[in-house]
């Protein structure tokens, strides 16, 4: 493993920090897989599940996606990944909560929430991290990147 790779202890620490608001206890963290090579140019995706119990001692499983920037210094100088991740973090931390609050204040009946739940964002000197709900577990699928998307007019 090179010095740029993310370690299992790092992943586990990010998951543990993200569990703050879940009230999950007696949990076990499992790494379920990673994105395919070449899927992320500026980042990596790791799939994790967290098995535990709720406050009512009911079994609860969380399925998360940990999206993190690559930490290779040369790559970070070549590709503006810090800016891209900082923008995404800003959307999850500031824009979406403000937008939701605005909609609730205006009594919008169908509040827009068509984004994965973000459990935690982290910014380090050499990496940015987002911990998100894994929408694949809810039936969503990635579009085949080898196929073009065709727009159909009404």
C-alpha positions as CSV (number, residue, x, y, z in Angstrom):
1,X,0.0,0.0,0.0
2,X,1.4,3.4,-0.9
3,X,1.3,6.5,1.4
4,X,-1.6,8.0,-0.6
5,X,-4.0,5.1,0.2
6,X,-6.8,5.4,2.8
7,X,-6.4,3.0,5.6
8,X,-9.1,0.9,7.2
9,X,-8.6,2.7,10.6
10,X,-9.2,6.0,8.8
11,X,-12.4,4.7,7.2
12,X,-13.6,3.4,10.6
13,X,-12.8,6.7,12.3
14,X,-14.9,8.6,9.7
15,X,-17.8,6.2,10.2
16,X,-17.6,6.5,14.0
17,X,-17.6,10.3,13.7
18,X,-20.6,10.1,11.4
19,X,-22.6,8.0,13.9
20,X,-23.1,10.9,16.3
21,X,-26.7,11.6,15.3
22,X,-27.8,8.0,14.6
23,X,-28.2,6.8,18.2
24,X,-26.8,3.5,17.1
25,X,-25.2,1.4,19.8
26,X,-23.3,-1.9,19.9
27,X,-22.4,-1.5,16.3
28,X,-20.1,-3.3,13.9
29,X,-18.6,-1.6,10.8
30,X,-18.2,-3.7,7.6
31,X,-16.4,-2.6,4.4
32,X,-18.7,-3.9,1.7
33,X,-16.6,-2.9,-1.4
34,X,-15.2,0.0,-3.4
35,X,-16.1,1.6,-6.7
36,X,-14.5,0.2,-9.8
37,X,-11.1,1.3,-10.9
38,X,-11.6,4.4,-13.1
39,X,-15.0,5.3,-11.7
40,X,-13.6,8.4,-9.9
41,X,-10.9,10.5,-11.3
42,X,-10.6,12.8,-8.3
43,X,-12.0,10.6,-5.6
44,X,-12.7,7.1,-4.4
45,X,-16.0,5.5,-3.2
46,X,-16.1,3.0,-0.4
47,X,-19.3,1.2,0.5
48,X,-19.8,0.4,4.2
49,X,-22.6,-1.1,6.4
50,X,-23.0,-0.5,10.0
51,X,-24.9,-3.1,12.0
52,X,-26.1,-2.2,15.4
53,X,-29.1,-1.6,17.7
54,X,-31.4,1.4,18.2
55,X,-32.2,2.8,21.6
56,X,-35.2,0.4,21.6
57,X,-32.7,-2.5,21.0
58,X,-34.1,-3.1,17.6
59,X,-31.7,-4.3,14.9
60,X,-30.7,-1.5,12.6
61,X,-28.4,-1.5,9.6
62,X,-27.1,1.7,7.9
63,X,-25.7,1.5,4.4
64,X,-23.4,4.3,3.6
65,X,-21.1,5.5,0.8
66,X,-17.9,7.2,1.8
67,X,-16.7,9.5,-0.9
68,X,-13.2,10.8,-0.4
69,X,-10.8,12.8,-2.5
70,X,-7.5,11.3,-3.5
71,X,-4.6,12.5,-1.5
72,X,-1.8,12.2,-4.1
73,X,-0.1,15.6,-4.0
74,X,0.8,15.7,-7.7
75,X,-2.8,14.8,-8.6
76,X,-4.2,17.4,-6.3
77,X,-2.0,20.1,-8.0
78,X,-3.1,18.9,-11.4
79,X,-6.8,18.5,-10.9
80,X,-8.9,21.0,-8.9
81,X,-10.4,18.3,-6.7
82,X,-10.2,20.3,-3.5
83,X,-12.4,23.0,-5.0
84,X,-14.8,20.3,-6.3
85,X,-15.1,18.6,-3.0
86,X,-15.3,21.9,-1.1
87,X,-18.2,22.9,-3.3
88,X,-20.0,19.6,-2.8
89,X,-19.4,19.9,1.0
90,X,-20.8,23.4,0.9
91,X,-23.9,22.2,-0.9
92,X,-24.6,19.5,1.7
93,X,-23.6,21.6,4.8
94,X,-25.0,25.0,3.9
95,X,-27.2,25.2,0.8
96,X,-29.5,22.2,1.2
97,X,-30.3,22.8,4.9
98,X,-31.0,26.5,4.1
99,X,-33.1,25.5,1.1
100,X,-35.1,23.0,3.3
101,X,-35.6,25.6,6.0
102,X,-36.8,28.1,3.4
103,X,-39.3,25.6,2.0
104,X,-40.7,24.8,5.5
105,X,-41.0,28.5,6.4
106,X,-43.0,29.0,3.2
107,X,-45.2,26.0,3.9
108,X,-44.2,24.1,0.7
109,X,-46.2,20.9,0.6
110,X,-43.8,18.8,-1.4
111,X,-40.4,19.7,0.1
112,X,-37.5,18.9,-2.2
113,X,-35.3,16.2,-0.6
114,X,-34.2,14.3,-3.7
115,X,-30.6,14.0,-2.5
116,X,-28.8,11.4,-0.4
117,X,-28.8,12.1,3.3
118,X,-25.4,13.4,4.3
119,X,-24.3,12.1,7.7
120,X,-20.9,13.9,7.9
121,X,-18.5,16.0,5.9
122,X,-14.8,16.2,6.9
123,X,-12.0,18.4,5.6
124,X,-8.3,17.5,6.2
125,X,-5.1,19.1,4.9
126,X,-4.8,16.4,2.2
127,X,-8.3,15.1,1.8
128,X,-12.0,15.8,1.9
129,X,-14.7,13.3,2.9
130,X,-18.4,12.9,2.5
131,X,-20.4,10.2,4.3
132,X,-23.7,9.7,2.4
133,X,-26.7,7.3,2.4
134,X,-26.2,4.5,-0.1
135,X,-29.1,5.0,-2.6
136,X,-28.4,1.7,-4.3
137,X,-29.9,0.0,-1.3
138,X,-33.1,1.9,-2.0
139,X,-33.3,0.7,-5.6
140,X,-31.4,3.4,-7.4
141,X,-28.9,2.5,-10.1
142,X,-26.0,4.3,-11.8
143,X,-26.4,5.1,-15.4
144,X,-24.2,3.0,-17.6
145,X,-21.4,5.4,-18.4
146,X,-20.7,3.7,-21.8
147,X,-24.2,4.7,-23.0
148,X,-25.2,8.2,-24.0
149,X,-28.1,9.9,-22.2
150,X,-30.9,10.8,-24.6
151,X,-33.3,13.6,-23.8
152,X,-36.9,13.1,-24.9
153,X,-38.9,16.3,-25.5
154,X,-42.5,16.2,-24.2
